[in-house]
Amino acid sequence: MVQTPPPPSSPSSPSPPPLPQPHSPELHQILSKAFLLPSSSSSSSSNSTPPTITSITDLTTCPQTYNTSYKLTLSSNTSYVLKISPPPETRVLRYECGILEAEADLLPLLQQQATAAGPGPQVPRVLSYDDTRSIIDSPYILLSWLPGVSLRTARPSMSPEAIARVEKSIGAYLRSLSNISPPAAAAAGFGRATRTAKRYTHWRDAFTALVEAVLSDGEEMLVLLPYQEIRQQVRRWTPALDEVRCPGLAVLDFDDGGVLLRDGEEGEGGMEVVGVVDFERAGWYDPLLCAACLRPSEAFMEGYGKEALEGAGAKVRRLLYSCYYACVKVVGAYYHETGECNEMEERKNLIRSLNELVNLAAE
């Protein structure tokens, strides 16, 4: 049986960037580039007063958040979300490099799908994306603001029945993403949802690359993990990975903060999902990877479709994906020094999944 190793001490994390000021020239340039404010060099014959920034709210309430996010409200009563990547000198996990590009590339595709599908959860609209560092030192993305209360905020006051209905809706929504066809740039194989990402013809190679990336991150930070056993189980179960022939859209690390709700006609009991945000870690993977990373509830599984989550090959893959997700959470905690990750619980999940794989191999 694999034993749980004790955790080492973690390094200190970098300080977050300071809150931008409403009248900062950089912020004015960002909004001007998206045509939300007139540029300083433009002249207008109109007597109307151009909108100004009235408030800036820090949305980075979760320490696990990779990017720093702000809600910008203008005097025109419109709001936007500005996401800024960490400074270039910040040490990050390999899979976190350039993740804003995934949203910039993926959200327009999801916008088209949402429009074609009709009523349903909305996704933010990309107003501007800039990775040139010509205005600020880090890549940024400017998005439309979606109204609603996050599931993370609402969950404590929701009844079990209301939570089950929402989780069932989330399962159905994430399952629907797996039916989206990748754009031409991603059609060549499996990989992250960016134009510049490496593509793999076989899912086993893509998943092995994901695992090796986070294990290498852990080894470099001297995080104690059962590296040999993890690698051995991935190699052992490649036939199950080979069952996945076509890539589908999967969103990793999808959590309550990415789901926006509003009251339906029936009050709390009618609370419904109206928006979904945070697609930074999306990719063209085995769609099951998303469900496994969520540690799904019964309601989620019902919405997603139990037939897709069960079966011999699916069970093995879910255990492999659970191992991967636990490694991401544990190693990420040492890079970002977050208090959100229950490290010992994630280590137990890792060992539990590894032992189940060992037992399956012995059958």
Contacts in CASP RR format, 6 or more apart in sequence:
PFRMAT RR
TARGET T0000
AUTHOR 0000-0000-0000
METHOD contacts of the structure
MODEL  1
MVQTPPPPSSPSSPSPPPLPQPHSPELHQILSKAFLLPSSSSSSSSNSTP
PTITSITDLTTCPQTYNTSYKLTLSSNTSYVLKISPPPETRVLRYECGIL
EAEADLLPLLQQQATAAGPGPQVPRVLSYDDTRSIIDSPYILLSWLPGVS
LRTARPSMSPEAIARVEKSIGAYLRSLSNISPPAAAAAGFGRATRTAKRY
THWRDAFTALVEAVLSDGEEMLVLLPYQEIRQQVRRWTPALDEVRCPGLA
VLDFDDGGVLLRDGEEGEGGMEVVGVVDFERAGWYDPLLCAACLRPSEAF
MEGYGKEALEGAGAKVRRLLYSCYYACVKVVGAYYHETGECNEMEERKNL
IRSLNELVNLAAE
1 355 0 8 1.000
1 358 0 8 1.000
2 226 0 8 1.000
2 229 0 8 1.000
2 351 0 8 1.000
2 354 0 8 1.000
2 355 0 8 1.000
2 358 0 8 1.000
3 351 0 8 1.000
4 344 0 8 1.000
4 347 0 8 1.000
4 348 0 8 1.000
4 351 0 8 1.000
5 224 0 8 1.000
5 225 0 8 1.000
5 226 0 8 1.000
5 347 0 8 1.000
6 224 0 8 1.000
7 223 0 8 1.000
7 224 0 8 1.000
7 330 0 8 1.000
7 343 0 8 1.000
7 344 0 8 1.000
7 347 0 8 1.000
8 222 0 8 1.000
8 223 0 8 1.000
8 224 0 8 1.000
8 334 0 8 1.000
10 333 0 8 1.000
10 334 0 8 1.000
10 337 0 8 1.000
11 221 0 8 1.000
11 334 0 8 1.000
11 337 0 8 1.000
12 337 0 8 1.000
13 335 0 8 1.000
13 336 0 8 1.000
13 337 0 8 1.000
13 338 0 8 1.000
14 86 0 8 1.000
14 87 0 8 1.000
14 90 0 8 1.000
14 91 0 8 1.000
16 60 0 8 1.000
16 68 0 8 1.000
17 68 0 8 1.000
17 84 0 8 1.000
17 86 0 8 1.000
17 87 0 8 1.000
17 138 0 8 1.000
19 56 0 8 1.000
19 58 0 8 1.000
19 70 0 8 1.000
20 26 0 8 1.000
20 27 0 8 1.000
20 56 0 8 1.000
20 70 0 8 1.000
20 82 0 8 1.000
21 27 0 8 1.000
21 56 0 8 1.000
22 52 0 8 1.000
22 53 0 8 1.000
22 54 0 8 1.000
22 55 0 8 1.000
22 56 0 8 1.000
23 53 0 8 1.000
25 40 0 8 1.000
26 135 0 8 1.000
26 136 0 8 1.000
27 53 0 8 1.000
27 72 0 8 1.000
27 82 0 8 1.000
28 37 0 8 1.000
28 40 0 8 1.000
29 39 0 8 1.000
29 135 0 8 1.000
30 82 0 8 1.000
30 128 0 8 1.000
30 130 0 8 1.000
30 135 0 8 1.000
30 136 0 8 1.000
30 140 0 8 1.000
30 142 0 8 1.000
31 37 0 8 1.000
31 53 0 8 1.000
31 72 0 8 1.000
31 80 0 8 1.000
31 142 0 8 1.000
32 38 0 8 1.000
32 39 0 8 1.000
32 40 0 8 1.000
33 128 0 8 1.000
33 130 0 8 1.000
33 135 0 8 1.000
34 127 0 8 1.000
34 128 0 8 1.000
34 142 0 8 1.000
36 51 0 8 1.000
36 74 0 8 1.000
36 78 0 8 1.000
36 80 0 8 1.000
36 127 0 8 1.000
37 50 0 8 1.000
37 51 0 8 1.000
37 52 0 8 1.000
37 74 0 8 1.000
38 44 0 8 1.000
38 50 0 8 1.000
44 50 0 8 1.000
51 74 0 8 1.000
51 75 0 8 1.000
51 76 0 8 1.000
51 78 0 8 1.000
52 74 0 8 1.000
52 75 0 8 1.000
53 72 0 8 1.000
53 73 0 8 1.000
53 74 0 8 1.000
53 75 0 8 1.000
54 73 0 8 1.000
54 74 0 8 1.000
54 75 0 8 1.000
55 71 0 8 1.000
55 72 0 8 1.000
55 73 0 8 1.000
56 70 0 8 1.000
56 71 0 8 1.000
56 72 0 8 1.000
56 73 0 8 1.000
57 70 0 8 1.000
57 71 0 8 1.000
57 73 0 8 1.000
58 68 0 8 1.000
58 69 0 8 1.000
58 70 0 8 1.000
59 69 0 8 1.000
59 70 0 8 1.000
59 71 0 8 1.000
59 81 0 8 1.000
60 67 0 8 1.000
60 68 0 8 1.000
60 69 0 8 1.000
62 152 0 8 1.000
62 257 0 8 1.000
62 340 0 8 1.000
63 336 0 8 1.000
63 338 0 8 1.000
63 339 0 8 1.000
63 340 0 8 1.000
64 336 0 8 1.000
64 338 0 8 1.000
64 340 0 8 1.000
64 341 0 8 1.000
66 85 0 8 1.000
66 86 0 8 1.000
66 92 0 8 1.000
66 96 0 8 1.000
66 99 0 8 1.000
66 280 0 8 1.000
66 336 0 8 1.000
67 83 0 8 1.000
67 84 0 8 1.000
67 85 0 8 1.000
67 86 0 8 1.000
67 99 0 8 1.000
67 100 0 8 1.000
67 280 0 8 1.000
68 83 0 8 1.000
68 84 0 8 1.000
68 86 0 8 1.000
69 81 0 8 1.000
69 82 0 8 1.000
69 83 0 8 1.000
69 84 0 8 1.000
70 81 0 8 1.000
70 82 0 8 1.000
70 84 0 8 1.000
71 79 0 8 1.000
71 80 0 8 1.000
71 81 0 8 1.000
71 145 0 8 1.000
72 79 0 8 1.000
72 80 0 8 1.000
72 81 0 8 1.000
72 82 0 8 1.000
73 79 0 8 1.000
74 80 0 8 1.000
78 145 0 8 1.000
79 145 0 8 1.000
80 127 0 8 1.000
80 142 0 8 1.000
80 143 0 8 1.000
80 144 0 8 1.000
80 145 0 8 1.000
81 124 0 8 1.000
81 142 0 8 1.000
81 143 0 8 1.000
81 144 0 8 1.000
81 145 0 8 1.000
81 277 0 8 1.000
82 140 0 8 1.000
82 141 0 8 1.000
82 142 0 8 1.000
82 143 0 8 1.000
83 100 0 8 1.000
83 103 0 8 1.000
83 140 0 8 1.000
83 141 0 8 1.000
83 142 0 8 1.000
83 143 0 8 1.000
84 136 0 8 1.000
84 138 0 8 1.000
84 139 0 8 1.000
84 140 0 8 1.000
85 98 0 8 1.000
85 99 0 8 1.000
85 100 0 8 1.000
85 138 0 8 1.000
85 139 0 8 1.000
85 140 0 8 1.000
86 92 0 8 1.000
86 138 0 8 1.000
87 137 0 8 1.000
87 138 0 8 1.000
88 133 0 8 1.000
88 137 0 8 1.000
88 138 0 8 1.000
91 335 0 8 1.000
92 335 0 8 1.000
93 213 0 8 1.000
93 214 0 8 1.000
93 217 0 8 1.000
93 328 0 8 1.000
93 331 0 8 1.000
93 332 0 8 1.000
93 335 0 8 1.000
94 213 0 8 1.000
94 214 0 8 1.000
94 216 0 8 1.000
94 217 0 8 1.000
95 192 0 8 1.000
95 210 0 8 1.000
95 213 0 8 1.000
95 214 0 8 1.000
95 281 0 8 1.000
95 328 0 8 1.000
98 131 0 8 1.000
98 139 0 8 1.000
98 194 0 8 1.000
99 280 0 8 1.000
99 281 0 8 1.000
100 129 0 8 1.000
100 131 0 8 1.000
100 139 0 8 1.000
100 140 0 8 1.000
100 141 0 8 1.000
100 280 0 8 1.000
101 129 0 8 1.000
101 131 0 8 1.000
101 139 0 8 1.000
101 194 0 8 1.000
101 195 0 8 1.000
101 196 0 8 1.000
102 192 0 8 1.000
102 193 0 8 1.000
102 194 0 8 1.000
102 279 0 8 1.000
102 280 0 8 1.000
102 281 0 8 1.000
102 282 0 8 1.000
102 283 0 8 1.000
103 126 0 8 1.000
103 129 0 8 1.000
103 141 0 8 1.000
103 143 0 8 1.000
103 279 0 8 1.000
103 280 0 8 1.000
103 282 0 8 1.000
104 126 0 8 1.000
104 129 0 8 1.000
104 141 0 8 1.000
105 183 0 8 1.000
105 185 0 8 1.000
105 193 0 8 1.000
105 194 0 8 1.000
105 195 0 8 1.000
106 193 0 8 1.000
106 249 0 8 1.000
106 279 0 8 1.000
106 282 0 8 1.000
106 283 0 8 1.000
107 123 0 8 1.000
107 124 0 8 1.000
107 125 0 8 1.000
107 126 0 8 1.000
107 143 0 8 1.000
107 279 0 8 1.000
108 126 0 8 1.000
109 180 0 8 1.000
109 183 0 8 1.000
110 123 0 8 1.000
110 180 0 8 1.000
110 279 0 8 1.000
111 123 0 8 1.000
111 125 0 8 1.000
113 180 0 8 1.000
114 120 0 8 1.000
114 121 0 8 1.000
114 122 0 8 1.000
114 123 0 8 1.000
117 176 0 8 1.000
120 273 0 8 1.000
120 274 0 8 1.000
121 173 0 8 1.000
121 260 0 8 1.000
121 273 0 8 1.000
121 274 0 8 1.000
121 275 0 8 1.000
121 276 0 8 1.000
122 146 0 8 1.000
122 274 0 8 1.000
122 275 0 8 1.000
122 276 0 8 1.000
123 146 0 8 1.000
123 275 0 8 1.000
123 276 0 8 1.000
123 277 0 8 1.000
123 279 0 8 1.000
124 143 0 8 1.000
124 144 0 8 1.000
124 145 0 8 1.000
124 146 0 8 1.000
124 277 0 8 1.000
125 143 0 8 1.000
125 144 0 8 1.000
126 141 0 8 1.000
126 142 0 8 1.000
126 143 0 8 1.000
127 142 0 8 1.000
127 143 0 8 1.000
127 144 0 8 1.000
128 140 0 8 1.000
128 141 0 8 1.000
128 142 0 8 1.000
129 139 0 8 1.000
129 140 0 8 1.000
129 141 0 8 1.000
129 142 0 8 1.000
130 139 0 8 1.000
130 140 0 8 1.000
130 141 0 8 1.000
131 139 0 8 1.000
133 139 0 8 1.000
143 277 0 8 1.000
146 260 0 8 1.000
146 274 0 8 1.000
146 275 0 8 1.000
146 277 0 8 1.000
147 260 0 8 1.000
147 262 0 8 1.000
147 274 0 8 1.000
148 260 0 8 1.000
148 261 0 8 1.000
148 262 0 8 1.000
148 274 0 8 1.000
148 275 0 8 1.000
149 260 0 8 1.000
149 261 0 8 1.000
149 262 0 8 1.000
150 256 0 8 1.000
150 257 0 8 1.000
150 258 0 8 1.000
150 259 0 8 1.000
150 260 0 8 1.000
150 261 0 8 1.000
151 166 0 8 1.000
151 256 0 8 1.000
151 257 0 8 1.000
151 258 0 8 1.000
151 259 0 8 1.000
151 260 0 8 1.000
151 261 0 8 1.000
152 255 0 8 1.000
152 256 0 8 1.000
152 257 0 8 1.000
152 258 0 8 1.000
154 261 0 8 1.000
154 271 0 8 1.000
155 163 0 8 1.000
155 256 0 8 1.000
157 268 0 8 1.000
158 166 0 8 1.000
158 268 0 8 1.000
158 271 0 8 1.000
159 268 0 8 1.000
159 269 0 8 1.000
161 269 0 8 1.000
162 268 0 8 1.000
162 269 0 8 1.000
162 270 0 8 1.000
162 271 0 8 1.000
163 299 0 8 1.000
164 297 0 8 1.000
164 298 0 8 1.000
164 299 0 8 1.000
165 269 0 8 1.000
165 270 0 8 1.000
165 271 0 8 1.000
165 299 0 8 1.000
166 259 0 8 1.000
166 261 0 8 1.000
166 271 0 8 1.000
166 272 0 8 1.000
166 273 0 8 1.000
167 297 0 8 1.000
167 299 0 8 1.000
167 300 0 8 1.000
168 299 0 8 1.000
168 300 0 8 1.000
168 302 0 8 1.000
168 303 0 8 1.000
169 272 0 8 1.000
169 273 0 8 1.000
169 303 0 8 1.000
170 259 0 8 1.000
170 273 0 8 1.000
170 300 0 8 1.000
171 291 0 8 1.000
171 296 0 8 1.000
171 300 0 8 1.000
171 301 0 8 1.000
171 303 0 8 1.000
171 304 0 8 1.000
171 305 0 8 1.000
172 303 0 8 1.000
172 304 0 8 1.000
173 273 0 8 1.000
173 276 0 8 1.000
174 250 0 8 1.000
174 251 0 8 1.000
174 254 0 8 1.000
174 287 0 8 1.000
174 290 0 8 1.000
174 291 0 8 1.000
174 304 0 8 1.000
175 287 0 8 1.000
175 303 0 8 1.000
175 304 0 8 1.000
175 305 0 8 1.000
175 308 0 8 1.000
177 248 0 8 1.000
177 249 0 8 1.000
177 250 0 8 1.000
177 251 0 8 1.000
177 287 0 8 1.000
177 290 0 8 1.000
178 248 0 8 1.000
178 249 0 8 1.000
178 250 0 8 1.000
178 287 0 8 1.000
180 248 0 8 1.000
180 249 0 8 1.000
181 187 0 8 1.000
182 189 0 8 1.000
182 247 0 8 1.000
182 248 0 8 1.000
182 249 0 8 1.000
182 284 0 8 1.000
185 195 0 8 1.000
186 193 0 8 1.000
186 195 0 8 1.000
186 197 0 8 1.000
186 199 0 8 1.000
186 247 0 8 1.000
186 284 0 8 1.000
188 199 0 8 1.000
188 201 0 8 1.000
189 199 0 8 1.000
189 200 0 8 1.000
189 201 0 8 1.000
189 206 0 8 1.000
189 247 0 8 1.000
189 284 0 8 1.000
190 199 0 8 1.000
190 200 0 8 1.000
190 201 0 8 1.000
190 202 0 8 1.000
190 203 0 8 1.000
190 205 0 8 1.000
190 206 0 8 1.000
190 207 0 8 1.000
190 247 0 8 1.000
190 284 0 8 1.000
190 285 0 8 1.000
191 197 0 8 1.000
191 198 0 8 1.000
191 199 0 8 1.000
191 200 0 8 1.000
191 206 0 8 1.000
191 247 0 8 1.000
191 283 0 8 1.000
191 284 0 8 1.000
191 285 0 8 1.000
192 282 0 8 1.000
192 283 0 8 1.000
192 284 0 8 1.000
193 249 0 8 1.000
193 279 0 8 1.000
193 282 0 8 1.000
193 283 0 8 1.000
193 284 0 8 1.000
198 209 0 8 1.000
200 206 0 8 1.000
200 209 0 8 1.000
202 241 0 8 1.000
202 242 0 8 1.000
203 241 0 8 1.000
203 242 0 8 1.000
203 244 0 8 1.000
203 245 0 8 1.000
203 247 0 8 1.000
203 285 0 8 1.000
203 286 0 8 1.000
204 238 0 8 1.000
204 241 0 8 1.000
204 242 0 8 1.000
206 285 0 8 1.000
207 234 0 8 1.000
207 241 0 8 1.000
207 285 0 8 1.000
207 286 0 8 1.000
207 289 0 8 1.000
207 320 0 8 1.000
207 324 0 8 1.000
208 234 0 8 1.000
210 324 0 8 1.000
211 230 0 8 1.000
211 231 0 8 1.000
211 234 0 8 1.000
211 324 0 8 1.000
211 327 0 8 1.000
214 324 0 8 1.000
214 327 0 8 1.000
214 328 0 8 1.000
214 331 0 8 1.000
215 225 0 8 1.000
215 227 0 8 1.000
215 230 0 8 1.000
215 231 0 8 1.000
215 327 0 8 1.000
217 331 0 8 1.000
217 332 0 8 1.000
217 335 0 8 1.000
218 225 0 8 1.000
218 327 0 8 1.000
218 331 0 8 1.000
218 334 0 8 1.000
219 227 0 8 1.000
221 331 0 8 1.000
221 334 0 8 1.000
221 335 0 8 1.000
223 330 0 8 1.000
223 331 0 8 1.000
223 334 0 8 1.000
225 327 0 8 1.000
225 330 0 8 1.000
225 331 0 8 1.000
225 350 0 8 1.000
226 350 0 8 1.000
226 351 0 8 1.000
226 354 0 8 1.000
229 354 0 8 1.000
230 323 0 8 1.000
230 327 0 8 1.000
230 350 0 8 1.000
230 354 0 8 1.000
233 320 0 8 1.000
233 323 0 8 1.000
233 354 0 8 1.000
233 357 0 8 1.000
233 358 0 8 1.000
234 320 0 8 1.000
236 357 0 8 1.000
236 361 0 8 1.000
237 316 0 8 1.000
237 317 0 8 1.000
237 320 0 8 1.000
237 357 0 8 1.000
240 312 0 8 1.000
240 313 0 8 1.000
240 316 0 8 1.000
240 317 0 8 1.000
240 320 0 8 1.000
241 286 0 8 1.000
241 317 0 8 1.000
241 320 0 8 1.000
243 313 0 8 1.000
243 317 0 8 1.000
244 286 0 8 1.000
244 288 0 8 1.000
244 317 0 8 1.000
247 283 0 8 1.000
247 284 0 8 1.000
247 285 0 8 1.000
247 286 0 8 1.000
248 283 0 8 1.000
248 284 0 8 1.000
248 285 0 8 1.000
248 286 0 8 1.000
248 287 0 8 1.000
249 282 0 8 1.000
249 283 0 8 1.000
249 284 0 8 1.000
249 287 0 8 1.000
250 282 0 8 1.000
250 283 0 8 1.000
250 284 0 8 1.000
250 285 0 8 1.000
250 286 0 8 1.000
250 287 0 8 1.000
250 288 0 8 1.000
250 289 0 8 1.000
250 290 0 8 1.000
251 278 0 8 1.000
251 279 0 8 1.000
251 281 0 8 1.000
251 282 0 8 1.000
251 283 0 8 1.000
251 290 0 8 1.000
252 281 0 8 1.000
252 282 0 8 1.000
252 283 0 8 1.000
252 289 0 8 1.000
252 290 0 8 1.000
252 293 0 8 1.000
252 325 0 8 1.000
252 328 0 8 1.000
253 281 0 8 1.000
253 293 0 8 1.000
253 325 0 8 1.000
253 328 0 8 1.000
254 278 0 8 1.000
254 290 0 8 1.000
254 293 0 8 1.000
254 294 0 8 1.000
255 294 0 8 1.000
257 277 0 8 1.000
257 278 0 8 1.000
258 276 0 8 1.000
258 277 0 8 1.000
258 278 0 8 1.000
259 273 0 8 1.000
259 275 0 8 1.000
259 276 0 8 1.000
260 273 0 8 1.000
260 274 0 8 1.000
260 275 0 8 1.000
260 276 0 8 1.000
260 277 0 8 1.000
261 271 0 8 1.000
261 272 0 8 1.000
261 273 0 8 1.000
261 274 0 8 1.000
262 271 0 8 1.000
262 272 0 8 1.000
262 274 0 8 1.000
263 270 0 8 1.000
263 271 0 8 1.000
264 270 0 8 1.000
264 271 0 8 1.000
264 272 0 8 1.000
286 317 0 8 1.000
286 321 0 8 1.000
287 308 0 8 1.000
288 308 0 8 1.000
288 309 0 8 1.000
288 314 0 8 1.000
288 317 0 8 1.000
288 318 0 8 1.000
288 321 0 8 1.000
289 317 0 8 1.000
289 321 0 8 1.000
289 324 0 8 1.000
291 300 0 8 1.000
291 301 0 8 1.000
291 304 0 8 1.000
291 308 0 8 1.000
291 309 0 8 1.000
291 318 0 8 1.000
292 317 0 8 1.000
292 318 0 8 1.000
292 321 0 8 1.000
292 322 0 8 1.000
292 325 0 8 1.000
293 321 0 8 1.000
293 322 0 8 1.000
293 324 0 8 1.000
293 325 0 8 1.000
294 300 0 8 1.000
295 322 0 8 1.000
295 349 0 8 1.000
296 304 0 8 1.000
296 309 0 8 1.000
301 309 0 8 1.000
308 314 0 8 1.000
309 318 0 8 1.000
315 360 0 8 1.000
316 357 0 8 1.000
316 360 0 8 1.000
319 353 0 8 1.000
319 356 0 8 1.000
319 357 0 8 1.000
319 360 0 8 1.000
320 353 0 8 1.000
320 357 0 8 1.000
322 349 0 8 1.000
322 350 0 8 1.000
322 353 0 8 1.000
323 350 0 8 1.000
323 353 0 8 1.000
323 354 0 8 1.000
323 357 0 8 1.000
326 346 0 8 1.000
326 347 0 8 1.000
326 349 0 8 1.000
326 350 0 8 1.000
326 353 0 8 1.000
327 350 0 8 1.000
329 341 0 8 1.000
329 343 0 8 1.000
329 346 0 8 1.000
330 341 0 8 1.000
330 343 0 8 1.000
330 346 0 8 1.000
330 347 0 8 1.000
330 350 0 8 1.000
332 338 0 8 1.000
332 341 0 8 1.000
333 339 0 8 1.000
333 341 0 8 1.000
333 343 0 8 1.000
END
